Amino acid sequence: MKTVQIVGGGLAGLTLGLRLRQLEVPVELYEATSYPRHRVCGEYLSGRGSDFLESLVPWKILVEAGARRSVGLRIFRNDRKLRNESLPRPALCLSRHRLDHLLADRLTSAGGRIHLQTRQTPVAQEGWVTATGRQPAVQEEGWRWIGLKAHALDLSMGEDLEMHLTPHGYVGLCAVEENRVNVCGLFRARETIPGLARNWRNWLGGKPGSALHRRLQGVRWDEDSFSSVSAISLRPRRAAAQAGVRIGDALTMIPPLTGNGMSMAVEGGFLSAEPLAEWARGNLDWPTCCQRVARNLDHSFSARLRWARLLQQSILHPLGQPLLWHFASVFPYFPQLLFRQTR
Ligand SMILES: Cc1cc2nc3c(=O)[nH]c(=O)nc-3n(C[C@H](O)[C@H](O)[C@H](O)COP(=O)(O)OP(=O)(O)OC[C@H]3O[C@@H](n4cnc5c(N)ncnc54)[C@H](O)[C@@H]3O)c2cc1C
């Protein structure tokens, strides 16, 4: 049997590796860093991907690692709060520090070979899968996107996700393992923001007078968990328009507001595994394998990417945000409708 080579050991690459091992396909994975390591992520996995993930790692083991379920959502805008929402299906909350490490250990135990601290040039050639994370773009439509995340320690918070909308972005608060709350924000700016490595607490901590600022005032941060990312591209991309097999953010990135990017990474791993296994067994040639993977991915992702883009653009528009807020206040099912359409 032929070997599948995966470049990138984030959620997409690791779940693909594990799924291929379930199908008894030899796997080699190249990861530029080593585990555990923090990543900029809301750490709120919501969507079909959580079922796929649980078919690879039983819920009991995820719980032992500290995973929680979250069913509620509280949305804030400046100092105002929308009513509490109960979401149609629970999300899985666990830090990427824990989750990726757990998956990497399981992949090794399942017979996959991981090459740590090995930066491999991704290639669109036979047998190679690109799972290297976001495709960078310095600016999009004149905006620069910046992602920041850090863990707040001993912050008392229930199981609900908190989403705080600001004029320049949004910040999500999600309880993960061991009394940690992941505080993660996406912001946009016209120019580069100097001194972010020093000033990140001001960005994540909200403006004085806001509900976010009150929530995080005096909080103790785990400084080592701070991470940042820039040059984020949120333009939807179709798999059929790209060469080779690409999964996760390397294929396309859904706006983080949806909390569905990790799910898409896991789903991408699953949707590409069967055609790749057929290629490895010699039953499919490589171009047909790539076409099947692309068809599966585009079929699953196109509609939600369109909805998510519309939602993100509206929420960051000076008129769109108050309008959406008004709709969500008047029509109780509106947030749930948006939730369903973006997964
Ligand atoms: C601000 C922000 C908040 C978010 N919040 C959420 C959320 O709440 N819920 C959610 O579901 N999603 C969220 N996301 C999105 C989510 O983090 C991504 O969709 C997800 O991490 C994609 O996984 P991936 O495996 O494709 O990429 P990554 O997790 O980025 O992994 C890519 C891996 O490839 C490695 N790599 C890169 N290049 C190479 C190379 N050349 N050779 C070897 N290895 C390489 C990297 O080291 C990394 O380990 C958020 C994203 C941002 C920016």
The ligand as an ORCA input file, in Angstrom:
! r2SCAN-3c Opt
* xyz 0 1
  C      -8.817     34.651     16.058
  C      -9.272     33.266     15.689
  C     -10.239     32.634     16.462
  C     -10.689     31.367     16.107
  N     -11.646     30.770     16.868
  C     -12.122     29.561     16.526
  C     -13.118     28.910     17.297
  O     -13.544     29.383     18.353
  N     -13.607     27.734     16.858
  C     -13.146     27.141     15.723
  O     -13.649     26.065     15.373
  N     -12.180     27.699     14.983
  C     -11.661     28.894     15.351
  N     -10.665     29.465     14.611
  C     -10.186     28.773     13.411
  C      -9.326     27.553     13.753
  O      -8.302     27.910     14.634
  C      -8.747     26.989     12.460
  O      -9.779     26.851     11.514
  C      -8.060     25.656     12.698
  O      -6.980     25.830     13.564
  C      -7.583     25.066     11.383
  O      -6.788     23.943     11.621
  P      -5.624     23.557     10.600
  O      -5.114     22.243     11.024
  O      -6.106     23.734      9.218
  O      -4.528     24.680     10.791
  P      -3.591     24.995     12.039
  O      -4.258     24.702     13.308
  O      -3.087     26.372     11.786
  O      -2.396     23.952     11.895
  C      -1.456     24.028     10.863
  C      -0.202     23.299     11.314
  O       0.714     23.194     10.231
  C       2.027     23.465     10.695
  N       2.775     23.939      9.527
  C       2.606     25.082      8.828
  N       3.450     25.132      7.789
  C       4.184     23.979      7.839
  C       5.206     23.435      7.011
  N       5.663     24.084      5.935
  N       5.734     22.222      7.338
  C       5.274     21.551      8.427
  N       4.290     22.024      9.231
  C       3.754     23.214      8.932
  C       1.841     24.503     11.790
  O       2.917     24.521     12.681
  C       0.540     24.017     12.442
  O       0.785     23.115     13.501
  C     -10.156     30.716     14.964
  C      -9.151     31.327     14.216
  C      -8.707     32.600     14.571
  C      -7.629     33.263     13.754
*
